[in-house]
Amino acid sequence: MTPSQLRAKVVMERVLWIRDMVSSIKALPVESYSTFCSDQRNVAAAESYLRRGLEALLDLGRHVLAKGFGEPAVEYKEIASMLAQKGVLKEEDAELLKELAGYQNRMVHFYQKVSEKELYDICTRDINDIESILNVMIQWVKDHPEMIDQAI
């Protein structure tokens, strides 16, 4: 692949989608585990918002690699490593993104093993991890305006 420029529209769409998914998770009734589980729609919504938010975060990373560096990434965990190699993420951020990618993979392929308690814990304790990685990627984009195609 030949490097080109990141498409500003794609970046913005992914950022807004991820933020919407995280906000939707935070709006769920998670004040207690029993409240969260009292309606199975909460659990289903949490799983959907989390999976889609993670997919969008990883797709954003894939876009940065493909357009900005001409590097195709096939597997989600590979995206984290490649973003670190290119200096988009620090190593500790890449490790966190690898964990998130692994969890996304688990949600898609081993969904029957993801418990309600595990989803609840992620929604209450770990949801900020997504925002943390997103913010690092946004800052990298801001620091590299020459890599952005502003055309809509």
Residue pairs with C-beta under 8 A, 6 or more apart in sequence:
1 66
1 70
1 71
1 72
2 70
3 67
3 68
3 69
3 70
4 67
4 68
4 70
4 149
5 67
5 68
5 147
5 148
5 149
6 63
6 64
6 67
6 68
6 141
6 147
6 148
6 149
7 63
7 67
7 149
7 151
8 148
8 149
8 150
8 151
8 152
9 152
10 63
11 60
11 63
11 141
11 148
14 56
14 57
14 59
14 60
14 63
15 60
15 134
15 138
17 52
17 53
17 56
18 53
18 56
18 57
18 60
18 130
18 134
19 131
19 134
21 49
21 50
21 52
21 53
21 56
21 130
22 49
22 53
22 127
22 130
22 131
24 45
24 49
25 46
25 49
25 50
25 53
25 123
25 127
26 123
26 127
28 36
28 42
28 45
28 46
28 49
28 123
29 35
29 36
29 38
29 39
29 42
30 36
30 120
30 123
30 124
33 117
33 120
36 42
36 43
36 46
36 116
36 120
36 123
37 43
37 116
37 120
43 116
43 119
46 119
46 120
46 123
47 107
47 111
47 114
47 119
50 107
50 119
50 122
50 123
50 127
51 104
51 107
51 108
53 130
54 100
54 101
54 103
54 104
54 107
54 130
55 104
57 97
57 100
57 130
57 133
57 134
57 137
58 76
58 79
58 97
58 100
58 101
58 104
60 134
60 137
61 73
61 79
61 80
61 83
61 88
61 97
61 137
62 73
62 79
64 83
64 86
64 88
64 137
64 140
64 141
65 71
65 72
65 73
65 79
65 82
65 83
65 86
66 72
66 73
68 86
68 144
68 147
69 82
69 86
71 82
71 86
73 79
73 82
75 101
76 101
76 104
76 105
77 98
77 101
77 102
77 105
79 97
79 101
80 89
80 94
80 95
80 97
80 98
80 101
81 94
81 98
83 89
83 94
83 97
83 137
84 90
84 91
84 93
84 94
88 136
88 137
88 140
89 97
89 133
89 136
89 137
89 140
90 136
93 132
93 133
93 136
96 129
96 132
96 133
97 133
99 129
100 129
100 130
100 133
103 122
106 113
106 114
107 114
141 147
141 148
